[in-house]
Each structure stands twice: as structure tokens, then as C-alpha cells.
Amino acid sequence: MQDKIFVTRSSMPELDEYVEEIRGLWSSHWLTNMGEKHKKFQEQLIHYLNVDNVELLTNGHMALELTMQAMHLEGEVITTPFTFASTTHAIVRNGLEPVFCDINSDDFTINVEEIEKLVTDRTCAILPVHVYGNVCNVEEIDRIARKYGLKVIYDAAHSFGVSYQGKGIGQFGDAACFSFHATKVFNSIEGGAVCFLDKEFGRELYRLKNFGIRGPEIVDGVGANAKMNEFCAAMGLCNLRHINEEIEKRRKIAECYRNYLEGVEGIRLNPVQRLVNSNYAYFPIIIEETDFGASRNELYEELAKHNIITRKYFYPLTNTFACFHNKYDVGKTPVALYISKRVLTLPIYGDLDLAITEKICRIILDCHRRAASKSFFG
Ligand SMILES: *Cc1c(COP(=O)(O)O)cnc(C)c1O
């Protein structure tokens, strides 16, 4: 049997390319604290992401956490529970109260028709997630935010390289937070970035990522240490040279999955959004047990038997995490709950063999056929 295939595999440049990129560090001895690689990476990202400003951070989580701190938010933040732990934790760790809004059943982003019902006089911000790289309804979110004077922070951890109506996805909202974690479409080993317009906010964020230090003898913010080091920035510079190729290879994998799985009874695919250039970050499928013949968990086990390790992104929902001790009523986000019990994300990454992709599809189709004949013959 083949080696285990995981949901993703970190993209890496040729070793020589990375060695060449970091060679200069052996003469400069400048390893972190906004060095040459940091500066160059930041400039190239502004260009690639098609945004005005970028601040680099150690990871996507600190991007979210320090963005909220730099905005001096207080009170409630409207967000969704269908996301990675980081989104909700960043809110709570800022002493803010997450207020969970349901998601759309088709694209899994925040349901904008539910947002206004959740606005109170304590609401300070909306934190939606461009989940799987799917673009939120940015126009409507912007309208609501203006109406109530709220900040908008996008969790864009899945959206590197996505554009909407020809604009970089980082242009939407007061801030958009990206993750360059090893498992994402684009990585700098660990890393993150915030895109923003307001330069004053940018200065605050810069200060907070460096302990709140304003000058050699002035520390006037209670900051963290979230500076990206030179080795991570160098990895980012290398991977950025190959990102278009990575996304193009992913497009072919996604196309292959679509060819096999579109129209299969009991399987629903991630939508192809209008006016969006996708990055093919994930390939989620929704399994309806009654039509497919097997449950999501049964399909997960079946694939695992063949060494195909899929993931249940995102199950469980963040508003059911044990650390919150039943504080939140999951009944208020029924669509998110429904999807989280039925979603499975299939392996997708640039170097995934098309033959393996086809094999994964055949295992899924076999599972469906066997289940269908079993129920047919009782
Ligand atoms: C990965 C991820 C994060 C956190 O990013 P890190 O770089 O791992 O800290 C935040 N939100 C979402 C939706 C993510 O998938």
C-alpha cells in the first residue's frame, strides 16, 4: 500500500534556493528584528497581495490577536464558530466576548442576514472568516459595519492569493489577517500578516509586535513578541517565487475532484464563486448520509483504511469547545452545526499526484456504490 496521504503537504523550494536566500545572514549576523529579509518580504507581499500596507508577524494567530488589541476594542465581536480555534481564541484572549453568527449552507461564510439581529450597544466589531478561501459577502458586511460604526477584521488565513472583482482579498475590511503556517497554500514555515489601510493602526500594530516599545527609552504599550524572523521571511521569499505554480497545480487537482464527484448522489461540493479568483486552498465535500449511503465518519474511516487521511474541517465548532464550558448555545448556529457534522476536506496540494486524486475519487465512488447496493438488497 502507498504511504499515507495527508490533507496537505507543505510546499518547499529547492534546498539550494533556500540556502542561497539565507547565505547573507552568515555575514550580517542579523537574524531577527525587522532585518533585510523581513523588509524585502514585506515589500513583495504588498505587490503580490495587491494591497496598500502589510505588517509581518510570527503567525496568523498573532495577526488576529494583535489586530484587535491595536484597535483598542471593547465589548462584543460578531463572528462564526465554523473556523479554526484561533479565530475565537483571539477574541477571547483580548478580553472580548464572541457572539456567534450562523453561516450560509452553500459557501460556509457568515450569513449576513443574521448579523444585524446580533448587534447590540456593546458590539464593537465583526470578525468573519473567508473560510476555505471562499469570499464573504464583503459589500453587505461593509454596509452593516458603516451603519453601526463597527470595525471589520477578516480572518483571511485561507485566502492567500485570492482576489475578488480584481481586487486583492486583503483590501476588504479595516484589516485582513493572513496565515503563512506550514499547512497553508503559502507558507513561511510559520508566519502571518495583516493588511490594512489606516497608517496609524499600522504603527500601533508594529509597536505591539515588538513589546509595545516606542523608542529606546519609551515603552507605552503592553505588547507581545510577534516579530517574524529572517529565516521565516527568507522561506516566504522563496515560496512566493513559486506561488502561482502552486495555485495552478491545485486548480488541476480541484478540477479532477470535480470531474469525478460533481453530481454524485449525497455529495455536495464547495461552490465556484462568481468574480473570485480562487486559491484552491481546500477541497471540502458535504456528505448527506441518506443519499450517499454512508455517513461522513464512515467515509473518513474508509479512506483512512486506504491510507488517505482526510480532515473534518471544521468539526467540532468552536462554540462547543470544552474550554468554554457550555457557555455558548450551539442551537443558535444550526447551519454551522449541520455542516460541521457532514463536512470532509480531501487532500489537496500542488505536488499531489493526479493518479492519487483519481484513486481517492474511486474509493469515494466505491463507498457510495456499495452502500447503495446494500440498501437496495436490504
Ligand atoms: C491557520 C488558521 C489561523 C491561525 O494561523 P496560524 O498561522 O496557524 O497561527 C487562523 N484562522 C484560521 C481560519 C486558520 O485556518
The ligand as an SDF file (V2000), in Angstrom:
LIG
                    3D

 15 15  0  0  0  0  0  0  0  0999 V2000
   -4.4350   28.5970   10.3370 C   0  0  0  0  0  0  0  0  0  0  0  0
   -5.5400   29.4760   10.7800 C   0  0  0  0  0  0  0  0  0  0  0  0
   -5.3670   30.5160   11.7170 C   0  0  0  0  0  0  0  0  0  0  0  0
   -4.1140   30.7010   12.5180 C   0  0  0  0  0  0  0  0  0  0  0  0
   -2.9580   30.8270   11.7930 O   0  0  0  0  0  0  0  0  0  0  0  0
   -1.5510   30.3360   12.3840 P   0  0  0  0  0  0  0  0  0  0  0  0
   -0.5780   30.9010   11.4080 O   0  0  0  0  0  0  0  0  0  0  0  0
   -1.5530   28.8580   12.4260 O   0  0  0  0  0  0  0  0  0  0  0  0
   -1.4040   30.9400   13.7360 O   0  0  0  0  0  0  0  0  0  0  0  0
   -6.4250   31.3570   11.9750 C   0  0  0  0  0  0  0  0  0  0  0  0
   -7.6180   31.1820   11.3860 N   0  0  0  0  0  0  0  0  0  0  0  0
   -7.8470   30.1890   10.5180 C   0  0  0  0  0  0  0  0  0  0  0  0
   -9.1950   30.0730    9.8810 C   0  0  0  0  0  0  0  0  0  0  0  0
   -6.8220   29.2890   10.2050 C   0  0  0  0  0  0  0  0  0  0  0  0
   -7.0680   28.2660    9.3680 O   0  0  0  0  0  0  0  0  0  0  0  0
  1  2  1  0
  2  3  1  0
  2 14  2  0
  3  4  1  0
  3 10  2  0
  4  5  1  0
  5  6  1  0
  6  7  2  0
  6  8  1  0
  6  9  1  0
 10 11  1  0
 11 12  2  0
 12 13  1  0
 12 14  1  0
 14 15  1  0
M  END
$$$$
